[in-house]
Amino acid sequence: MNYKTFLLNISFLLISLFSFSLSNYNTEDPPQEKKIWAKSYLGQKAPAIEVEDWIIKPVNTDGKYMLVDIWATWCGPCRKIIPELNDWQKKYADKLVIVGISNESEEKVIPFSTKNIKYANGYDTKSRVKNALEVKGIPHVILINPDGIVIWEGFPKLPGYELTEEVLESLLK
């Protein structure tokens, strides 16, 4: 078999495989079940929000929703959502309090937080909230309604289940 015939056969094989895979791709398949890397509290009373100390103390939470973000300074996805959380805290301040909690030491959290975070933020090396939620992957977010019930939970940028501004607005109503 010469070189041209070989290339032609390989090209035909690749095109056939690609066409077969496209013909078997069904865009109507339902999305897969939402993955959560923590214990689910959806529809349940949220655990107590405890920290060793606050870098930025939360404002009055009475009658407001609370978005709790379990995060770390070393976590790229955690750092990536901070600007969005800053914007949401400013835009929805009348009905939402955002709280970030890291289980890192004060020495690691304070320098990063004071430069980047504009919402309530604390550290807890004892991981009380993280352990209560049984968080195994971060960032992990819970949204708590004014009655203390978790109404959204999970990884905020999970494809198909993102916590977008539109989703947040629908939950705050």
QUIVENCOR-V531245 format. One record per residue. N is the residue number from 0. RES is the residue in one small letter. PSI is psi in whole degrees, 0 to 359 (999 if undefined). Layout:
BEGIN
n	res	psi
N	RES	PSI
N	RES	PSI
END
This chain:
BEGIN
n	res	psi
0	m	133
1	n	171
2	y	318
3	k	317
4	t	318
5	f	311
6	l	320
7	l	317
8	n	317
9	i	316
10	s	315
11	f	318
12	l	313
13	l	317
14	i	319
15	s	314
16	l	317
17	f	315
18	s	319
19	f	317
20	s	323
21	l	322
22	s	336
23	n	0
24	y	119
25	n	111
26	t	354
27	e	357
28	d	139
29	p	150
30	p	151
31	q	159
32	e	143
33	k	129
34	k	142
35	i	131
36	w	53
37	a	172
38	k	138
39	s	130
40	y	8
41	l	126
42	g	4
43	q	166
44	k	132
45	a	150
46	p	164
47	a	142
48	i	102
49	e	140
50	v	164
51	e	315
52	d	158
53	w	136
54	i	314
55	i	117
56	k	145
57	p	147
58	v	180
59	n	125
60	t	358
61	d	125
62	g	9
63	k	159
64	y	153
65	m	125
66	l	117
67	v	124
68	d	114
69	i	120
70	w	177
71	a	153
72	t	331
73	w	352
74	c	111
75	g	309
76	p	328
77	c	313
78	r	326
79	k	328
80	i	352
81	i	313
82	p	321
83	e	317
84	l	321
85	n	314
86	d	316
87	w	321
88	q	319
89	k	312
90	k	323
91	y	25
92	a	334
93	d	341
94	k	1
95	l	137
96	v	124
97	i	135
98	v	123
99	g	139
100	i	124
101	s	146
102	n	14
103	e	170
104	s	159
105	e	319
106	e	329
107	k	320
108	v	317
109	i	309
110	p	320
111	f	314
112	s	316
113	t	336
114	k	331
115	n	335
116	i	132
117	k	18
118	y	172
119	a	137
120	n	133
121	g	171
122	y	149
123	d	93
124	t	347
125	k	353
126	s	40
127	r	310
128	v	316
129	k	316
130	n	321
131	a	322
132	l	353
133	e	45
134	v	129
135	k	352
136	g	138
137	i	158
138	p	148
139	h	129
140	v	139
141	i	143
142	l	122
143	i	131
144	n	172
145	p	342
146	d	1
147	g	12
148	i	136
149	v	123
150	i	352
151	w	144
152	e	153
153	g	191
154	f	118
155	p	345
156	k	24
157	l	120
158	p	130
159	g	346
160	y	28
161	e	145
162	l	90
163	t	172
164	e	323
165	e	317
166	v	315
167	l	312
168	e	318
169	s	328
170	l	333
171	l	358
172	k	999
END
